[in-house]
Amino acid sequence: MARPLHRGVSGIRISGNSNDFWDSQVKDKTEKEDLDRNRSSDQSYLSFRFPFRLLFPDNSPPKYGATVNGFASDPFSVGTPRSRLKLTMLLLKSSLVVIVILALTGSFWWTLSISTSSRGHIFHGYRRLQEQLVSDLLDIGELSLGPSRMKEIELCAEESENYIPCFNVSQNLALGYSDGNEYDRLCGHASRQSCLVLPPVNYKIPLRWPTGRDVIWVANVKITGQEVFSSGSLTKRMMMLEEEQISFRSASLMFDGVEDYSHQIAEMIGLRNESNFIQAGVRTILDIGCGYGSFGAHLFSKQLLTMCIANYESSGSQVQLTLERGLPAMIGSFNSKQLPYPSLSFDMLHCARCGVDWDKKDGIFLIEVDRVLKPGGYFVWTSPHINVQSFLRNKEKQKAWNLVRDFAESLCWELMSQQDETVVWKKTSKKSCYNSRKPGSGPSICSKGQDVESPYYRPLQNCIGGMHTRRWVPIEERATWPSRSNLNKNELALYGLHSEELIEDTANYKTAVRNYWSLLSPLIFSDHPKRPGDEDPSPPYNMHRNVLDMNARYGGLNAALLEAGKSVWVMNVVPTSGPNYFLPLILDRGYVGVLHDWCEAFPTYPRTYDMVHAEGLLSLETIQHRRCSMLDIFTEIDRLLRPEGWIIIRDTTPLIESARALTTRLKWEARIIEIESNSEDRLLICQKPFFKRQAI
């Protein structure tokens, strides 16, 4: 209740029957009070105006008349000499100057005395204000454009079901690209997609892991029956078409061939079998032209993580089928650009009839292999070019093999073994090998300007990279998996980090993962009795498999998911605007990841991931002055996400509120969750609905 307004007494009423003496006293007292009141008012007026009169003289006529000398008489300075007035004015002027000087000096010293932490707090507060301003401006802009701008985003045409922006072969051919360069990635503003991609008519939710590794729905991928049964790479042929499904668990000898093949590679390296790859320092493998991922699927059971890369294919895509199986894959090629991985990223590179002509372009493709391969790592190549029997019938094959063998030697690779159509090389562990080569033999070492540790689709270099980084550590000297994920103090020093930072990041994500699962589990497993906090149902009821972390930092989410026993793999993405040491750190921990600009389309097919996580990404893009809109990023997330997939976004409250307003346009189901009472961040949990295209 509002408090009443109290008023003072306005006056005293005197009765008319008072005596004259009382009246006289009251009259005299009243006149005296009036005189005092007027004098006090004039003094206050003079004290307020006097400093300004010194600076701005008043040329108005005197209020109290003039003296015989023509100066205004001052009733409060009667009898005061003129010199005293001048002295007073001079003192006041001097005092004013001193006050101004002291104020400026104090402000200057206060600025210099601000500590580093104080400046950080000021910047932090400024950034919050900036984010709030951007959020408010976005809201105002949306409202000013009226209801038409707030309508739901339109659905893409049917031909966009498997469309990937930045990969348009027909357009590239029209622009004059050829010799394999038409498959290269070309991104621009026009390549952005402003509609929502619907799944095919007969699309079905993928089978849960691990069943989905061996059986996928035919309607979920773009492939013809002829492509299923056509010959190609070794692992491409290991499929069987069964009504609406493609099965990769055939009992034929072809399936057994994957195990025999991997066993053969292990023996060529000097190991008993593929289970000993871990002891040899091998954890991450880059599989070039991976077929449909059977090699990586087999090695996954041995705790090896295989990343598949292959060219863009409009139909029968190796990458699309591998991802549909719940295995790591992305579009990538050796045509003209460097891969978006740092130098010294993988323990092994594998190419089984991958279609790369290693003997072409003066060995520049082999130089790129050398760049991404860790010291002491292995390059495995299986090809008909290597078969000695074929040399007798085809001299061109023998010439190609000789070129590759000699160039590998000039890269300081050791030829470990050659059997049938397979050869294994080992990259040198010693930098001194490059200086001991004969003059003019092999490519030169890149200069510091050329040797970019984390390139982003730069043109292929014809010099040896990775020589200027502090990360030159042979794989046999690194801790084996899983100890490798916890880098020690000396290893973290290579990235300028302290062990406390990684420990804190890991602890935070352990808590986050528990919170995420407690929020999502009641909804994900609604058809299976489960209470929040209970253990997840055992396979095949594990819904999440492919996880995309859009701002992975140290790979903390990946580490926490694995430690919690989740049967997932994580594509750790480091934005191009983030620190350049994040991605090398992630790969050195034994995870997979890639560099990417989120204002461009991610190099993968639609409906790839079960869950997308983004912590701090919106703030990062805000600092970059919004080269693209939040809606552009969310539209790309929708393209990447499978129907009924989940989005978890953590960021500042203003940005989360703005993001929540956009989810209705994307038809996502969304809710905002408060994390901690004292936190400025909020969680936005969204789910993409399953909209089916109507059959015509």
C-alpha positions in Angstrom: 0.0 0.0 0.0 1.3 3.4 -0.9 2.2 5.6 2.0 0.0 8.8 2.4 1.4 12.1 1.5 2.0 14.3 4.6 1.7 18.1 4.3 3.0 20.7 6.7 0.9 23.4 8.4 0.3 26.3 6.0 -0.3 28.9 8.7 -1.8 29.8 12.1 -5.2 31.4 12.4 -5.3 34.2 15.1 -8.6 35.0 16.8 -9.9 38.6 16.4 -10.3 39.3 20.1 -6.6 39.6 20.9 -5.3 42.7 22.6 -3.3 45.5 20.9 -0.1 44.7 22.5 -0.3 41.1 21.3 -1.2 42.3 17.8 1.7 44.8 17.8 4.2 42.1 18.9 2.9 39.7 16.2 3.1 42.4 13.6 6.7 43.4 14.5 7.7 39.8 14.6 6.2 39.1 11.2 7.9 42.0 9.6 11.2 41.0 11.1 10.8 37.4 9.8 9.9 38.7 6.3 13.1 40.8 6.3 15.2 37.9 7.4 13.6 35.7 4.8 14.3 38.1 2.0 17.9 38.6 3.1 18.5 34.8 3.2 17.0 34.4 -0.2 19.2 37.1 -1.7 22.3 35.5 -0.1 21.5 32.1 -1.5 20.9 33.7 -4.9 24.2 35.5 -4.7 26.2 32.4 -3.6 24.8 30.4 -6.6 25.3 33.1 -9.2 28.6 34.6 -7.9 31.0 32.0 -9.5 29.2 32.3 -12.8 29.2 36.1 -12.7 33.0 36.0 -12.5 33.1 34.0 -15.7 30.1 35.6 -17.4 29.6 39.2 -16.3 26.1 40.5 -16.0 25.4 43.7 -18.0 21.9 44.2 -16.7 21.0 47.4 -14.8 21.9 47.5 -11.1 19.2 46.2 -8.9 19.9 48.5 -6.0 20.8 51.7 -7.9 24.3 53.2 -8.6 26.8 55.0 -6.5 28.3 58.3 -7.4 31.2 56.5 -9.2 28.8 54.6 -11.4 29.2 51.2 -9.8 26.3 49.1 -8.5 25.9 49.2 -4.8 25.8 45.9 -3.0 23.5 45.8 0.1 25.6 42.9 1.5 29.0 44.7 1.1 28.1 48.1 2.5 31.3 49.9 3.3 33.6 47.2 1.7 36.5 48.6 -0.3 36.7 47.7 -4.0 40.0 46.0 -3.6 38.5 43.4 -1.2 35.9 42.5 -3.9 38.6 42.0 -6.5 40.7 39.9 -4.2 37.7 37.7 -3.4 37.0 37.2 -7.1 40.6 36.3 -7.8 40.6 33.7 -5.0 37.4 32.2 -6.4 38.8 32.0 -9.9 42.0 30.4 -8.6 40.1 27.9 -6.6 38.0 26.9 -9.6 41.1 26.4 -11.7 42.8 24.2 -9.0 39.6 22.1 -8.7 39.5 21.4 -12.4 43.2 20.5 -12.4 42.9 18.1 -9.5 39.8 16.5 -11.0 41.6 15.8 -14.3 44.7 14.5 -12.5 42.7 12.2 -10.3 40.8 10.8 -13.3 44.1 10.2 -15.1 45.7 8.3 -12.2 42.5 6.4 -11.6 42.6 5.2 -15.2 46.2 4.0 -14.9 45.5 2.2 -11.7 42.8 -0.1 -13.1 44.1 -3.7 -12.8 43.9 -6.3 -15.5 41.1 -8.1 -13.8 39.2 -4.9 -13.5 39.6 -4.2 -17.2 38.3 -7.7 -17.8 35.2 -7.1 -15.7 34.6 -3.8 -17.6 35.0 -5.6 -20.9 32.8 -8.4 -19.7 30.1 -5.9 -18.7 30.6 -4.0 -22.0 30.2 -7.3 -23.9 27.0 -8.1 -22.0 25.6 -4.6 -22.9 26.6 -5.1 -26.5 24.9 -8.5 -26.7 21.8 -7.0 -25.1 21.8 -4.1 -27.6 22.1 -6.5 -30.5 19.3 -8.7 -29.1 17.1 -5.7 -28.6 17.8 -4.4 -32.1 17.0 -7.8 -33.6 13.7 -7.9 -31.7 12.9 -4.3 -32.8 13.8 -5.2 -36.4 11.6 -8.3 -36.4 8.7 -6.4 -35.0 9.1 -3.5 -37.4 8.9 -5.9 -40.3 5.5 -7.0 -39.2 3.9 -10.5 -39.1 5.1 -11.4 -42.6 8.7 -11.6 -41.3 7.7 -13.8 -38.3 6.0 -16.4 -40.5 7.4 -19.9 -40.6 10.2 -20.7 -43.0 9.1 -22.3 -46.2 9.9 -25.9 -47.1 12.5 -26.8 -49.7 11.5 -28.5 -52.9 11.8 -32.3 -53.2 15.0 -32.1 -55.2 16.7 -30.6 -52.1 16.3 -33.7 -50.0 20.0 -34.5 -50.3 21.3 -31.1 -51.3 24.5 -29.7 -49.8 25.3 -26.0 -50.3 28.8 -25.3 -51.5 28.9 -28.5 -53.5 27.3 -27.9 -56.9 29.1 -30.0 -59.6 27.0 -28.8 -62.5 27.5 -25.2 -61.6 31.2 -25.7 -61.1 31.4 -27.3 -64.6 29.6 -24.4 -66.1 32.2 -22.1 -64.4 35.0 -23.9 -66.1 36.2 -26.2 -63.3 37.4 -29.6 -64.5 40.1 -32.3 -63.8 38.3 -33.2 -60.6 38.1 -29.6 -59.3 34.4 -29.6 -60.1 34.0 -31.6 -56.9 35.7 -28.9 -54.8 33.9 -26.9 -52.2 32.9 -23.4 -53.3 31.0 -21.3 -50.8 29.5 -17.9 -51.1 26.5 -15.9 -49.9 24.3 -17.3 -52.7 25.0 -20.9 -51.5 23.1 -20.4 -48.3 19.8 -22.3 -48.0 16.8 -20.3 -46.8 14.3 -23.2 -46.6 13.8 -26.3 -44.5 14.8 -29.6 -45.9 12.2 -32.3 -45.6 13.1 -36.0 -45.5 12.2 -38.4 -48.3 8.7 -39.7 -48.5 9.4 -43.1 -47.0 12.1 -41.9 -44.5 12.2 -43.8 -41.2 14.0 -43.0 -38.0 17.4 -44.9 -38.0 17.7 -48.0 -36.0 19.3 -47.5 -32.7 23.0 -48.3 -32.0 24.5 -50.8 -32.4 21.8 -52.3 -34.6 21.9 -49.3 -36.9 25.6 -49.9 -37.6 24.8 -53.0 -39.5 21.3 -52.3 -40.9 20.0 -49.1 -42.5 16.8 -48.1 -44.3 17.1 -47.9 -48.0 14.7 -44.9 -48.2 16.9 -42.8 -45.9 19.8 -42.6 -48.4 20.0 -41.8 -52.1 21.2 -45.0 -53.7 20.1 -47.3 -56.5 20.0 -51.1 -56.5 22.7 -51.0 -59.2 25.0 -49.0 -56.9 24.4 -51.4 -54.1 25.6 -54.4 -56.2 28.2 -52.6 -58.3 31.9 -53.2 -57.7 34.1 -50.6 -56.3 36.2 -50.4 -53.2 36.7 -53.4 -51.0 34.2 -52.2 -48.4 31.6 -51.0 -50.9 30.9 -54.6 -51.9 30.1 -55.7 -48.4 26.3 -55.0 -48.6 23.2 -56.9 -49.1 19.8 -55.5 -50.1 17.0 -57.0 -48.1 13.6 -55.6 -48.9 13.5 -52.1 -47.3 16.9 -52.4 -45.7 20.6 -52.6 -46.5 22.5 -55.1 -44.4 26.2 -54.9 -43.7 26.4 -58.1 -41.6 26.4 -60.6 -44.4 27.7 -64.1 -43.5 29.6 -64.2 -46.8 33.4 -64.4 -47.2 33.4 -60.7 -48.2 32.4 -59.7 -44.8 35.0 -61.9 -43.2 37.5 -60.2 -45.6 37.4 -56.9 -43.6 38.7 -58.7 -40.5 41.3 -60.5 -42.5 42.3 -57.3 -44.2 42.8 -55.4 -41.0 44.6 -58.4 -39.5 47.0 -58.3 -42.5 47.8 -54.6 -42.0 48.6 -55.2 -38.3 51.0 -58.0 -39.2 52.7 -55.8 -41.9 53.3 -53.2 -39.1 54.8 -55.9 -36.9 51.8 -56.5 -34.6 50.0 -59.7 -33.8 46.6 -58.4 -34.9 44.5 -55.2 -35.1 43.7 -55.3 -31.4 47.4 -54.2 -30.8 47.0 -51.0 -32.9 46.5 -49.1 -29.6 49.7 -50.4 -28.1 51.5 -49.2 -31.3 50.3 -45.6 -30.7 47.4 -45.8 -33.2 44.1 -44.3 -32.1 42.7 -42.0 -34.9 42.6 -43.1 -38.6 41.7 -41.0 -41.7 40.1 -43.3 -44.2 40.2 -41.8 -47.7 37.5 -42.9 -50.0 36.1 -45.2 -47.3 33.6 -47.1 -49.3 30.7 -47.4 -46.9 32.6 -47.4 -43.7 33.1 -51.2 -43.0 36.8 -50.8 -42.3 36.0 -48.2 -39.6 33.1 -50.1 -38.3 35.2 -53.2 -37.7 38.0 -51.1 -36.0 35.5 -49.3 -33.8 35.2 -52.5 -31.7 39.0 -52.2 -31.1 38.6 -48.7 -29.7 40.0 -47.1 -32.9 38.3 -44.0 -34.2 38.2 -43.8 -38.0 37.1 -40.6 -39.9 35.9 -41.3 -43.4 36.3 -38.6 -46.1 35.2 -38.9 -49.7 34.2 -36.6 -52.6 30.7 -35.3 -52.9 28.5 -37.7 -54.7 24.9 -36.9 -55.8 23.9 -40.6 -55.4 25.4 -43.6 -53.7 27.4 -41.4 -51.4 30.1 -43.1 -49.3 29.8 -40.3 -46.7 26.0 -40.4 -46.5 25.8 -44.2 -46.0 28.7 -44.2 -43.5 27.0 -41.5 -41.4 23.7 -43.3 -41.6 25.5 -46.3 -40.0 26.5 -44.1 -37.1 30.2 -43.8 -38.1 32.3 -40.6 -38.4 32.4 -39.1 -41.9 32.5 -35.9 -43.9 33.0 -34.7 -47.4 36.6 -33.9 -48.3 38.9 -34.3 -51.2 42.5 -33.9 -52.3 41.7 -32.2 -55.6 43.2 -28.7 -55.0 42.7 -27.6 -51.3 44.2 -28.6 -48.1 42.0 -30.6 -45.7 40.5 -28.6 -42.8 42.6 -30.4 -40.3 45.8 -29.2 -38.5 49.2 -30.5 -39.3 50.1 -33.7 -37.5 46.5 -34.8 -36.9 46.1 -38.5 -37.5 48.0 -41.7 -36.5 47.2 -43.5 -39.7 45.9 -42.7 -43.2 44.2 -45.5 -45.1 43.4 -45.7 -48.8 41.9 -48.9 -50.2 41.2 -48.3 -53.9 40.2 -44.7 -52.9 40.5 -43.3 -56.5 43.3 -40.8 -55.7 46.1 -40.8 -58.3 49.0 -40.5 -55.9 51.5 -40.3 -58.8 49.9 -37.2 -60.4 50.6 -33.5 -59.9 54.2 -34.0 -58.9 53.3 -35.9 -55.7 51.4 -33.0 -54.1 48.7 -35.3 -52.8 51.3 -37.4 -50.9 52.7 -34.1 -49.4 49.2 -33.4 -48.0 49.2 -36.9 -46.5 52.5 -36.2 -44.9 51.2 -32.9 -43.5 48.3 -34.4 -41.6 50.1 -37.6 -40.5 51.7 -37.6 -37.1 55.4 -38.4 -36.7 55.8 -42.1 -36.7 52.4 -42.6 -38.2 51.4 -45.0 -41.0 50.2 -44.7 -44.5 48.4 -47.8 -45.8 47.6 -48.0 -49.6 45.8 -50.8 -51.3 45.6 -50.7 -55.1 46.0 -52.9 -58.2 48.9 -50.6 -59.1 51.0 -52.4 -56.4 50.4 -56.0 -57.5 53.7 -57.2 -58.9 51.9 -59.6 -61.3 50.0 -56.7 -62.9 53.4 -55.0 -63.6 54.2 -57.7 -66.1 51.0 -56.9 -68.1 50.8 -53.1 -67.6 53.9 -51.0 -67.8 51.9 -47.9 -66.9 51.0 -49.3 -63.5 54.6 -50.2 -62.9 55.6 -46.6 -63.8 53.0 -45.2 -61.4 54.1 -47.5 -58.6 57.8 -46.5 -59.1 56.9 -42.8 -58.9 55.0 -43.2 -55.7 57.6 -45.4 -54.1 60.5 -43.0 -54.9 58.5 -39.9 -53.8 57.6 -41.6 -50.5 61.3 -42.2 -49.9 62.0 -38.5 -50.5 59.5 -37.7 -47.8 61.5 -39.7 -45.3 58.9 -42.5 -45.3 60.1 -46.0 -44.5 58.6 -48.8 -46.6 57.7 -51.3 -43.9 56.1 -54.1 -46.0 54.4 -54.9 -49.3 52.0 -57.8 -49.7 49.7 -58.5 -52.7 48.0 -55.2 -53.4 48.8 -53.5 -50.0 51.8 -51.5 -49.0 52.6 -49.8 -45.6 54.9 -46.8 -45.0 55.9 -45.3 -41.7 56.6 -41.6 -41.5 59.9 -40.6 -39.9 60.0 -39.6 -36.2 63.1 -37.5 -36.6 63.2 -34.0 -38.2 66.9 -34.5 -38.9 66.0 -36.9 -41.7 64.8 -34.0 -43.9 68.1 -32.2 -43.6 70.1 -35.4 -44.4 68.5 -35.8 -47.9 70.5 -35.3 -51.0 70.3 -31.8 -52.3 67.4 -31.4 -54.7 65.8 -34.7 -53.8 62.2 -34.3 -52.7 60.1 -31.3 -51.8 61.6 -28.5 -49.6 60.5 -27.7 -46.1 57.8 -25.0 -45.9 58.7 -21.6 -44.5 56.9 -20.3 -41.4 54.6 -18.2 -43.6 53.6 -21.2 -45.6 53.4 -23.7 -42.7 50.0 -22.8 -41.3 49.2 -25.2 -38.4 45.4 -25.1 -38.9 44.6 -24.2 -42.5 41.1 -23.6 -43.7 40.8 -24.9 -47.3 44.0 -23.3 -48.4 45.5 -24.3 -51.8 47.6 -27.5 -51.6 51.3 -26.7 -50.8 54.2 -28.4 -52.6 56.4 -28.1 -49.5 56.7 -30.3 -46.4 54.5 -28.8 -43.6 54.2 -29.4 -39.8 57.9 -28.7 -39.2 57.5 -25.4 -37.3 55.0 -26.6 -34.7 55.9 -27.6 -31.1 53.6 -30.6 -31.4 56.2 -32.8 -33.2 55.9 -35.8 -30.9 56.1 -39.4 -32.3 53.1 -41.5 -31.8 55.1 -44.2 -29.9 56.1 -41.5 -27.3 52.5 -40.5 -26.6 50.4 -42.1 -23.9 48.2 -44.9 -25.3 44.4 -44.7 -25.4 42.5 -44.0 -23.2 45.2 -42.3 -21.1 45.9 -40.2 -24.1 42.7 -38.1 -23.6 44.1 -36.7 -20.3 47.1 -34.7 -21.5 49.8 -34.3 -18.9 51.3 -31.0 -17.7 54.1 -31.0 -20.3 51.8 -31.8 -23.2 49.4 -29.0 -22.2 52.3 -26.6 -22.1 52.6 -27.0 -25.8 49.3 -25.2 -26.2 50.0 -22.6 -23.5 47.5 -24.3 -21.1 47.7 -25.3 -17.4 46.4 -28.6 -16.2 43.9 -26.8 -13.9 42.1 -25.3 -17.0 41.6 -28.8 -18.5 40.5 -30.3 -15.2 38.0 -27.5 -14.6 36.6 -27.8 -18.2 36.2 -31.6 -17.8 34.5 -31.2 -14.4 32.1 -28.6 -15.8 31.1 -30.9 -18.7 30.6 -33.9 -16.5 28.0 -31.9 -14.6 26.6 -30.6 -17.9 26.2 -34.1 -19.4 24.4 -35.4 -16.2 22.0 -32.4 -16.5 21.5 -32.9 -20.2 20.6 -36.5 -19.8 18.3 -35.9 -16.9 16.4 -33.3 -19.1 16.3 -35.3 -22.3 15.9 -38.9 -21.0 12.2 -38.7 -19.9 11.4 -37.5 -23.4 13.8 -39.7 -25.4 12.9 -42.9 -23.6 9.2 -42.1 -23.0 8.3 -45.5 -24.6 10.6 -47.3 -22.1 9.9 -47.0 -18.3 12.6 -44.8 -16.9 12.9 -42.2 -14.2 15.2 -39.2 -14.4 18.6 -40.1 -12.9 18.3 -43.8 -13.6 20.8 -45.5 -15.9 20.1 -45.2 -19.6 18.5 -48.3 -21.2 21.1 -50.7 -22.6 21.5 -51.1 -26.4 19.6 -51.2 -28.7 17.7 -48.4 -26.9 20.5 -45.9 -27.2 19.0 -43.2 -29.3 21.9 -40.8 -29.6 24.9 -41.8 -31.7 26.1 -39.0 -34.0 26.8 -35.8 -31.9 27.9 -32.5 -33.3 29.6 -30.0 -31.0 29.6 -26.6 -32.9 32.0 -24.9 -30.5 34.1 -27.7 -29.0 36.8 -25.7 -27.2 39.0 -28.4 -25.5 36.7 -31.3 -26.4 35.2 -31.4 -22.9 31.8 -32.6 -24.1 33.4 -35.5 -25.9 35.4 -36.5 -22.9 32.4 -36.3 -20.6 30.2 -38.4 -22.9 32.8 -41.1 -23.1 33.5 -41.2 -19.4 29.7 -41.4 -18.8 29.6 -44.5 -20.9 27.5 -43.1 -23.7 27.8 -45.0 -27.0 28.4 -41.9 -29.1 31.0 -40.3 -31.3 31.4 -36.5 -31.4 32.3 -34.3 -34.4 34.2 -31.6 -32.6 34.0 -28.4 -34.6 36.3 -25.4 -33.9 34.9 -22.2 -35.4 37.4 -20.3 -37.6 36.9 -17.3 -35.4 38.0 -19.2 -32.3 41.6 -19.8 -30.9 43.8 -21.7 -33.3 45.1 -24.2 -30.8 41.8 -25.7 -29.9 41.6 -28.2 -32.8 45.2 -29.5 -32.5 44.5 -30.1 -28.8 41.3 -32.0 -29.6 43.0 -34.3 -32.1 46.0 -34.9 -29.9 43.5 -36.1 -27.2 42.4 -38.9 -29.5 39.2 -37.4 -30.8 38.1 -36.3 -34.3 37.3 -32.7 -35.3 37.4 -30.2 -38.0 37.8 -26.4 -38.6 34.7 -24.7 -39.9 33.1 -21.3 -40.5 29.5 -21.5 -39.3 28.4 -18.8 -41.8 29.0 -21.5 -44.4 27.3 -24.9 -44.9 28.9 -27.8 -43.1 30.4 -30.4 -45.5 27.9 -33.2 -44.9 24.5 -34.4 -46.1 21.1 -33.5 -44.6 19.8 -35.6 -41.6 23.3 -36.5 -40.3 23.3 -35.9 -36.5 21.1 -37.0 -33.6 22.1 -34.2 -31.3 23.7 -30.7 -31.9 25.4 -28.9 -29.0 26.5 -25.2 -29.1 27.9 -23.5 -26.0 28.9 -19.9 -26.5 28.6 -20.0 -30.2 26.1 -17.2 -30.4 28.3 -14.9 -28.3 31.2 -15.8 -30.5 29.3 -14.9 -33.7 28.0 -11.7 -32.0 31.6 -10.6 -31.3 32.4 -11.2 -34.9 29.8 -8.5 -35.8 27.3 -11.1 -37.2 28.7 -11.9 -40.6 25.6 -14.0 -40.9 22.3 -14.0 -39.0 21.3 -16.3 -36.2 18.5 -17.5 -38.5 21.1 -18.6 -41.1 22.9 -20.7 -38.5 19.7 -22.2 -37.2 18.6 -23.1 -40.7 21.9 -25.0 -41.2 21.4 -26.8 -37.9 18.0 -27.9 -39.1 19.5 -29.3 -42.3 22.1 -31.3 -40.4 19.7 -32.6 -37.7 17.8 -35.9 -38.1 14.0 -35.8 -37.5 13.3 -36.0 -33.8 16.9 -34.9 -33.1 17.8 -32.5 -30.3 19.5 -29.2 -30.1 21.1 -27.9 -26.8 22.3 -24.3 -26.9 23.9 -22.6 -23.9 24.6 -18.9 -24.0 23.8 -15.5 -22.4 20.1 -14.8 -21.5 19.6 -12.1 -24.1 20.9 -14.3 -26.9 18.9 -17.3 -25.7 15.7 -15.2 -25.6 16.4 -14.1 -29.2 17.1 -17.7 -30.2 13.9 -18.8 -28.6 11.9 -16.4 -30.7 13.3 -17.9 -33.9 12.5 -21.5 -33.0 8.8 -21.0 -33.9 9.8 -20.1 -37.5 11.7 -23.4 -37.7 8.8 -25.4 -36.2 11.1 -26.6 -33.4 9.7 -27.4 -30.0 11.7 -25.4 -27.5 12.0 -24.4 -23.9 14.4 -22.2 -21.9 15.9 -23.7 -18.7 17.7 -21.8 -16.0 21.0 -23.4 -15.1 22.1 -21.9 -11.8 20.5 -19.0 -9.9 23.7 -17.0 -10.0 24.5 -17.7 -13.7 24.0 -15.3 -16.5 23.6 -18.2 -19.0 20.5 -20.1 -20.0 19.9 -23.4 -21.7 17.7 -23.6 -24.8 16.5 -27.2 -25.4 14.8 -27.9 -28.8 13.6 -30.9 -30.7 13.1 -31.0 -34.4 9.8 -32.6 -35.3 9.3 -35.3 -37.9 7.4 -33.8 -40.8 6.7 -36.2 -43.6 6.5 -35.2 -47.2 3.2 -36.3 -48.8 3.5 -38.8 -51.6 2.3 -37.5 -54.9 
